[in-house]
Amino acid sequence: MEGYRRKVAICGSQGLGRYIARAILDTGEWDLVILSRNPQPELTANGITVRAVDYSSVEAIAHVLRRQQVDTVISVIPDAEVQLNIIDACLVARVQRFVPAEFETSPDLRPLYDPSDKTTVWVRLNEVRTHLESTVFSCGLFMEYFAPGGWRACGSYGWNDGTFLLDIERKRAKFPVQLADRPDLNAVVCLTSAADVARFVAASLFLRSWPTEMKMFGDRLRLDQLLDVAQYVRARDFKLKVIPEDEIEFQIQRTADWKAQRELQTMRSILASEYDIGHRDLNAMFPDIRPTSFKNFLRQYW
Ligand SMILES: NC(=O)c1ccc[n+]([C@@H]2O[C@H](COP(=O)([O-])OP(=O)(O)OC[C@H]3O[C@@H](n4cnc5c(N)ncnc54)[C@H](OP(=O)(O)O)[C@@H]3O)[C@@H](O)[C@H]2O)c1
């Protein structure tokens, strides 16, 4: 790998931000600063530079980026308004590269008229591409969704508590299907552990130029295979429930519960093949990074 020492800022100190920080520090090649809404004494005590920022002020963000001489900004903040301010600050501070808080499905596979935060940020990045290089990392579902306590137990503020699709603790599965009378579990999901996502992100910092998207995954499974792996690891049959597409749509309109909404929307995206990432170009580019399989991931915990 070709390398030259530069500075990376990660916006967001917890959740995926922690994994990426660890992976970048493990390379020993980059200076790192973490931007956070609050001081992070635990990180500072571990020798990591943290700067508290007011994300509502473009000038305040730009000031920190300029002072820290940041070359690359990685955002893990799932909020469009905040990310648009960070992008504007990157332009003011002449930051070279930006990674938006994607790390999930491929933008190309999202619906054409998608009002999500991610698409809003993606559109803005396309507008400013001549001044700010950017890439989206696509990785499918985090395997940590299936660890005890789910992704929230890994430090995220997100919705996943380890009961989505598979409730491995209680040996239950709830899967989306197209039709109630033909409940085929043939939708495909790609999965990558957050630790492997972070390793690929850290390796990508060494690339001299970035394509607009970089794809990776640790495993690619149909839902019936996902269930088989979980049942194998737990050595028990799971109680299976299916939820047909029309019922998912109906419930999305009806429920006001945030977590239920996110679960249903993710199921809808799975049925629309949005979690089937396609060609894993990052795995091919960095063959020394051997991402964990779903079976080995589950074996670590269960
Ligand atoms: N592929 C998957 O299955 C999957 C699953 C979950 C998430 N993701 C993706 O991974 C990325 C990170 O997710 P995450 O769960 O780690 O995120 P998160 O826990 O919700 O937020 C990460 C960090 O961002 C900062 N933050 C959060 N909300 C903010 C706000 N409104 N304003 C300013 N800062 C805010 C916080 O840092 P400070 O407290 O230090 O400010 C927080 O620790 C996102 O792009 C998300 O889409 C993917």
The ligand as a Tripos MOL2 file, in Angstrom:
@<TRIPOS>MOLECULE
LIG
   48    52     1     0     0
SMALL
NO_CHARGES

@<TRIPOS>ATOM
      1 N1        -25.4630   -1.8330    8.0280 N.am      1 LIG1
      2 C1        -26.1840   -1.8230    9.1240 C.2       1 LIG1
      3 O1        -26.8390   -2.8180    9.4940 O.2       1 LIG1
      4 C2        -26.1740   -0.6070    9.9860 C.ar      1 LIG1
      5 C3        -26.7600   -0.6510   11.2430 C.ar      1 LIG1
      6 C4        -26.7330    0.4940   12.0260 C.ar      1 LIG1
      7 C5        -26.1300    1.6490   11.5600 C.ar      1 LIG1
      8 N2        -25.5800    1.6470   10.3140 N.ar      1 LIG1
      9 C6        -24.9360    2.8530    9.7900 C.3       1 LIG1
     10 O2        -23.7490    3.0920   10.5230 O.3       1 LIG1
     11 C7        -23.5780    4.4880   10.7320 C.3       1 LIG1
     12 C8        -23.4210    4.7600   12.2010 C.3       1 LIG1
     13 O3        -24.5230    4.2300   12.8910 O.3       1 LIG1
     14 P1        -24.5190    4.2020   14.4930 P.3       1 LIG1
     15 O4        -25.6140    3.2960   14.8800 O.co2     1 LIG1
     16 O5        -23.1480    3.9930   14.9750 O.co2     1 LIG1
     17 O6        -24.9540    5.7170   14.7820 O.3       1 LIG1
     18 P2        -25.4060    6.3910   16.1560 P.3       1 LIG1
     19 O7        -25.0290    5.5350   17.3080 O.co2     1 LIG1
     20 O8        -26.8370    6.7890   16.0510 O.co2     1 LIG1
     21 O9        -24.5480    7.7190   16.1180 O.3       1 LIG1
     22 C9        -23.1320    7.6710   16.0090 C.3       1 LIG1
     23 C10       -22.5380    8.9010   16.6480 C.3       1 LIG1
     24 O10       -22.9650   10.0600   15.9410 O.3       1 LIG1
     25 C11       -23.1800   11.1320   16.8580 C.3       1 LIG1
     26 N3        -24.5750   11.5770   16.6950 N.ar      1 LIG1
     27 C12       -25.6870   10.8190   16.7000 C.ar      1 LIG1
     28 N4        -26.7780   11.5700   16.4640 N.ar      1 LIG1
     29 C13       -26.3410   12.8470   16.3110 C.ar      1 LIG1
     30 C14       -26.9790   14.0880   16.0430 C.ar      1 LIG1
     31 N5        -28.2990   14.1790   15.8810 N.pl3     1 LIG1
     32 N6        -26.2200   15.1780   15.9510 N.ar      1 LIG1
     33 C15       -24.8860   15.1030   16.0970 C.ar      1 LIG1
     34 N7        -24.2180   13.9540   16.3580 N.ar      1 LIG1
     35 C16       -24.9480   12.8470   16.4550 C.ar      1 LIG1
     36 C17       -22.9240   10.6000   18.2560 C.3       1 LIG1
     37 O11       -21.5840   10.9590   18.6070 O.3       1 LIG1
     38 P3        -21.2820   12.0260   19.7740 P.3       1 LIG1
     39 O12       -22.1870   11.6590   20.9100 O.co2     1 LIG1
     40 O13       -19.8440   11.8100   20.0320 O.co2     1 LIG1
     41 O14       -21.5780   13.3890   19.2270 O.co2     1 LIG1
     42 C18       -23.0000    9.1010   18.0620 C.3       1 LIG1
     43 O15       -22.1640    8.3980   18.9300 O.3       1 LIG1
     44 C19       -24.7600    5.1590   10.0620 C.3       1 LIG1
     45 O16       -24.3600    5.5260    8.7810 O.3       1 LIG1
     46 C20       -25.8040    4.0740    9.9580 C.3       1 LIG1
     47 O17       -26.6340    4.2240    8.8200 O.3       1 LIG1
     48 C21       -25.5870    0.5480    9.5320 C.ar      1 LIG1
@<TRIPOS>BOND
     1     1     2 1
     2     2     3 2
     3     2     4 1
     4     4     5 ar
     5     4    48 ar
     6     5     6 ar
     7     6     7 ar
     8     7     8 ar
     9     8     9 1
    10     8    48 ar
    11     9    10 1
    12     9    46 1
    13    10    11 1
    14    11    12 1
    15    11    44 1
    16    12    13 1
    17    13    14 1
    18    14    15 2
    19    14    16 1
    20    14    17 1
    21    17    18 1
    22    18    19 2
    23    18    20 1
    24    18    21 1
    25    21    22 1
    26    22    23 1
    27    23    24 1
    28    23    42 1
    29    24    25 1
    30    25    26 1
    31    25    36 1
    32    26    27 ar
    33    26    35 ar
    34    27    28 ar
    35    28    29 ar
    36    29    30 ar
    37    29    35 ar
    38    30    31 1
    39    30    32 ar
    40    32    33 ar
    41    33    34 ar
    42    34    35 ar
    43    36    37 1
    44    36    42 1
    45    37    38 1
    46    38    39 2
    47    38    40 1
    48    38    41 1
    49    42    43 1
    50    44    45 1
    51    44    46 1
    52    46    47 1
@<TRIPOS>SUBSTRUCTURE
     1 LIG1         1 GROUP 0 **** ****
